[in-house]
Amino acid sequence: MKEVRIYDPARTPCNWAELLAARQYAVFQYETKTGLHLGPDGNGLHKDASGTCLIFDSLEEAKNYCIFRIEQAPHITCEIFDKEGKAKPPVEIFVHRSIEAAQRSVFRSRFFWAHIMTILGIIGLLIDWRSDFVRMWPTILGLKFLTLALLFYAWGFAEKFRGHRFFKRFS
């Protein structure tokens, strides 16, 4: 394992991906909640500090390190990249089981609430339709619930497809 700065203008080559040999892999560590880059010691970076990554000679070494690291510090996410760098999605992403379960339950709850809001929106429209649209408040509430449902569906799909190869180019 070797720690290198991500970008070092004094180094030739200056980019970390160009330092990797064909069978070497780089590990990046992030704080799961904020997405801030962490150093190998688990500390965050200050404004004047540059980020670092760890280079391993094999994929197995990198995987073992990531498994050990997320068990040691559950709030950390580890990503493994190959020689292609960040131009391609990570080879593997490691997140602690508790965080992964929490992320899945948040994903489910967004769709659960989107379904509830859709039902409430349709009920509001049906109530007003049955009264020949004399009352205005059920329609207004129904349309607001449907708008919120659309937002929750979009939010849920954005979470589901985060990191998907097609959507990487938009972020």
C-alpha positions as CSV (number, residue, x, y, z in Angstrom):
1,M,0.0,0.0,0.0
2,K,1.3,3.4,-0.9
3,E,-0.3,6.8,-0.1
4,V,-0.1,9.4,-2.9
5,R,-1.6,12.9,-3.4
6,I,-4.5,13.0,-5.8
7,Y,-3.0,15.9,-7.7
8,D,0.5,17.0,-7.4
9,P,1.7,19.6,-9.9
10,A,5.3,19.0,-9.0
11,R,5.1,15.3,-9.8
12,T,5.4,13.7,-13.2
13,P,2.8,12.6,-14.1
14,C,0.7,14.9,-12.0
15,N,-2.5,12.9,-12.0
16,W,-2.9,9.9,-9.7
17,A,-4.5,7.7,-12.4
18,E,-1.4,7.9,-14.5
19,L,0.7,6.5,-11.6
20,L,-1.2,3.2,-11.6
21,A,0.2,0.1,-13.3
22,A,-2.1,-2.3,-15.2
23,R,-3.0,-4.4,-12.1
24,Q,-2.9,-1.7,-9.4
25,Y,-6.0,-0.2,-7.8
26,A,-6.6,3.1,-5.9
27,V,-8.8,3.4,-2.9
28,F,-10.7,6.6,-2.0
29,Q,-12.4,7.1,1.4
30,Y,-15.4,9.4,1.9
31,E,-17.5,10.3,4.8
32,T,-20.8,8.6,4.0
33,K,-23.2,11.3,5.1
34,T,-21.4,14.3,3.6
35,G,-19.4,12.8,0.8
36,L,-16.2,14.7,2.0
37,H,-12.9,13.1,1.1
38,L,-11.1,11.6,4.0
39,G,-7.4,10.8,4.4
40,P,-6.2,7.3,5.2
41,D,-6.2,8.1,8.9
42,G,-9.9,8.9,8.8
43,N,-9.5,12.7,9.3
44,G,-11.1,15.2,7.0
45,L,-9.2,17.5,4.9
46,H,-8.6,21.2,5.6
47,K,-8.6,23.9,2.9
48,D,-4.8,23.9,2.5
49,A,-4.5,20.1,2.4
50,S,-4.7,18.1,-0.8
51,G,-6.5,14.8,-0.9
52,T,-4.7,11.5,-1.0
53,C,-5.6,8.0,-2.2
54,L,-4.1,4.6,-1.4
55,I,-2.6,2.5,-4.2
56,F,-2.6,-1.3,-3.8
57,D,-0.8,-3.8,-6.0
58,S,-3.9,-6.1,-6.3
59,L,-7.6,-6.0,-6.1
60,E,-7.7,-8.4,-3.2
61,E,-5.5,-6.2,-1.1
62,A,-7.7,-3.2,-1.8
63,K,-10.8,-5.2,-1.0
64,N,-9.4,-6.5,2.3
65,Y,-8.3,-3.0,3.3
66,C,-11.8,-1.6,2.5
67,I,-13.6,-4.3,4.5
68,F,-11.3,-3.7,7.4
69,R,-11.7,0.0,7.2
70,I,-15.5,0.1,7.1
71,E,-15.7,-2.3,10.0
72,Q,-13.3,-0.1,11.9
73,A,-15.1,3.1,11.0
74,P,-18.8,2.5,9.9
75,H,-19.3,6.1,8.8
76,I,-16.8,5.7,5.9
77,T,-17.4,4.7,2.3
78,C,-14.5,3.2,0.3
79,E,-14.4,3.2,-3.5
80,I,-11.9,1.2,-5.5
81,F,-10.8,2.5,-8.9
82,D,-8.6,0.9,-11.6
83,K,-6.2,2.5,-14.1
84,E,-9.1,4.2,-15.9
85,G,-9.6,6.5,-12.9
86,K,-12.8,8.3,-12.3
87,A,-13.7,8.3,-15.9
88,K,-15.5,5.0,-15.2
89,P,-17.6,4.0,-12.2
90,P,-15.7,2.5,-9.3
91,V,-14.7,-1.2,-9.5
92,E,-16.4,-1.7,-6.1
93,I,-18.0,0.4,-3.4
94,F,-17.8,-0.6,0.3
95,V,-20.4,0.7,2.8
96,H,-21.0,-0.6,6.3
97,R,-24.1,-2.9,6.6
98,S,-25.9,-0.6,9.0
99,I,-25.5,2.4,6.6
100,E,-26.6,0.3,3.6
101,A,-29.7,-0.9,5.5
102,A,-30.5,2.7,6.5
103,Q,-30.1,3.9,2.9
104,R,-32.4,1.2,1.6
105,S,-35.1,2.0,4.2
106,V,-34.9,5.7,3.2
107,F,-35.3,4.7,-0.4
108,R,-38.4,2.6,0.5
109,S,-39.9,5.3,2.6
110,R,-39.7,7.9,-0.2
111,F,-41.7,5.6,-2.5
112,F,-44.1,4.7,0.3
113,W,-44.9,8.4,0.9
114,A,-45.1,9.1,-2.8
115,H,-47.7,6.3,-3.1
116,I,-49.7,7.8,-0.1
117,M,-49.6,11.3,-1.6
118,T,-50.8,9.9,-5.0
119,I,-53.7,8.2,-3.3
120,L,-54.6,11.4,-1.3
121,G,-54.3,13.4,-4.5
122,I,-56.7,11.1,-6.4
123,I,-59.1,11.1,-3.5
124,G,-59.2,14.9,-3.4
125,L,-59.9,15.1,-7.1
126,L,-62.6,12.4,-6.8
127,I,-64.3,14.2,-4.0
128,D,-64.5,17.4,-6.0
129,W,-65.6,15.5,-9.2
130,R,-68.5,13.9,-7.3
131,S,-69.7,17.4,-6.3
132,D,-69.4,18.7,-9.9
133,F,-66.3,20.7,-8.9
134,V,-68.4,23.0,-6.7
135,R,-65.8,22.8,-3.9
136,M,-62.4,24.0,-4.8
137,W,-60.3,22.9,-1.9
138,P,-60.3,19.2,-2.6
139,T,-58.9,19.8,-6.1
140,I,-56.3,22.2,-4.8
141,L,-55.2,19.8,-2.1
142,G,-55.3,16.9,-4.6
143,L,-53.1,18.7,-7.1
144,K,-50.6,19.7,-4.3
145,F,-50.5,16.1,-3.2
146,L,-49.9,14.9,-6.7
147,T,-47.1,17.5,-7.2
148,L,-45.4,16.3,-3.9
149,A,-45.8,12.7,-5.1
150,L,-44.0,13.5,-8.3
151,L,-41.1,15.1,-6.3
152,F,-40.9,12.1,-4.0
153,Y,-40.8,9.7,-7.0
154,A,-38.1,11.8,-8.7
155,W,-36.1,11.9,-5.4
156,G,-36.4,8.1,-5.0
157,F,-35.4,7.3,-8.5
158,A,-32.4,9.7,-8.2
159,E,-31.3,7.9,-5.1
160,K,-31.8,4.5,-6.8
161,F,-29.8,5.4,-9.9
162,R,-27.1,7.4,-8.2
163,G,-23.7,6.2,-9.5
164,H,-25.3,4.5,-12.5
165,R,-23.1,4.8,-15.5
166,F,-25.6,6.8,-17.6
167,F,-26.1,9.4,-14.9
168,K,-22.4,9.9,-14.0
169,R,-21.9,12.3,-16.9
170,F,-24.5,14.7,-15.5
171,S,-23.0,15.1,-12.0
